Amino acid sequence: MSEGSQTTDNDLRTFSKDELAQLQQLYGWKESFKTWRKGSDGRSNEKRLLSLLDFFPDGDDTRKCSIIDVDIGNKEHIHEFQIENTQKTNREYGKDMVIMHGYGAALGLFVRNFDGLSQVPGLTLHAIDMLGYGLSSRPKFPGTGFRSSYLKRGDISAKEVREAEDFFVDSLERWRQKKQLERFVLVSHSLGGYLGCCYALKYPERVEKLVLVSPVGVETSIFDLTRTHTNQHVHATELGPDVSKEISADKANATTDRPVKTSSSFHVPDEAGNVEHVPNLPRIFSFMWSCNISPFGVLRSLGPMGALMSSRWSFRRFAHLQDPKELFTFHDYFYSVFSGAGSGEYALTRILAPGVLARLPLLSRVPENIKCDSFWMYGSNDWMSKEAGQVMVRKINENTSGIKADYSVVSNAGHHLYLDNPTEFNSKVLKFLKLES
């Protein structure tokens, strides 16, 4: 699945509903049982996925690639796919790019970007599975377990949020030390984007430039633990949209006093980046969130049925693939990721409050403290708040420190913009970094 050529309209074609229905019929109980049984063989599934690249595993005339488990101490490792472009360059910057995935994901989700990005002379890509995800170690996450989570019932302190952040941030720093990288460009998506900001704030001397790909946790809200809230904010959680109506099949007929939303963003903040109307969540969802019950834990408990259920997501998410075999390859790989031992997934309800709003929002921390230039990217159909990203960029650029921020929207793309439109994504990233090949 090489991306050496430009994307055409046909490259963005997706399976029709009828075609997806036919594929779903092909993927029945027998196939889901095979996927479930192979779920523990994540390394083989990863190699099958990476084999979609023309230059894997032996490299080509200008690139070498390798799969590495980097020992970071404490009997833990970070799993990495490394691609080194061996062409000579006189650049003193931009020699190493670290790519970090989002919640519940793994490095394989960037398989459509590896070819295009790795064509830059002298650039080494380091796509990693964050600690607790993918094929990296999955140690016990602090404060997990149903009993302890149920007794807390969502009463999370700022200290606990920072402990959850440091689980990832400090492991990334240990990985950097082991790799002996002085500085690098950090490209990170969604929850990884949030954590990439946290890393850049804690270890500013290590990040040359920061590319935030639809990061979660930007906007402020009633859940912001860095602010003192007035009495009029006490009932703010009752003012938002009813999520059960938002996702219902009869959504178009639902009545509401709120204006019709014209943005694809789930949250549309005000001009200061604050979300006043937070979601009115179904009780079962709020209960699961407050008790830190992971959806992947539920999936694991279902056995072969979990593989069948996850195929519904896989087939929709990867509908842009034109070859059914590739679609099944993606599905097998991500079921391996989803069904692994619970670890990093439990950070979500520590870092975010119900409604996917940060307890320590980036807008409350980043603008005055970031020490490197940054690029904030969103998909044209992204559900993450593009508006909050615009506020962030404006506030960074208002400072007199000389640190700059850019903003861009990738066309024909949703939250996984790098996957939906890889050629445009790659081009914009390399242009921002001034690394066009």
Secondary structure, DSSP 4 states (H G I P E B T S, - for coil): ----SPP-GGGG----HHHHHHHHHHS-HHHHHHHHHHTT-HHHHHHHHHTTSTTTTT--SSEEEEEEEEEEETTEEEEEEEEEE-S----SS--EEEEE--TT--GGGGTTTHHHHTTSTT-EEEEEPPTTSTTS--PPPTT-SHHHHHHHTT---HHHHHHHHHHHHHHHHHHHHHHT-S-EEEEEETHHHHHHHHHHHHSGGGEEEEEEES-SS-SB-TT-TTSPPPGGGTTGGGSS-BHHHHTSTTGGG---SSPPP-SS-S----TTSB--S--B--HHHHHHHHTT--HHHHHHHTTHHHHHHHHHHHHHHTTT-S-HHHHHHHHHHHHHHHTSPSSGGGGHHHHEETTTEESS-GGGTSTTT--SEEEEEEETT-SS-HHHHHHHHHHHHHSSS---EEEEEETT--SSHHHHSHHHHHHHHHHHHT---
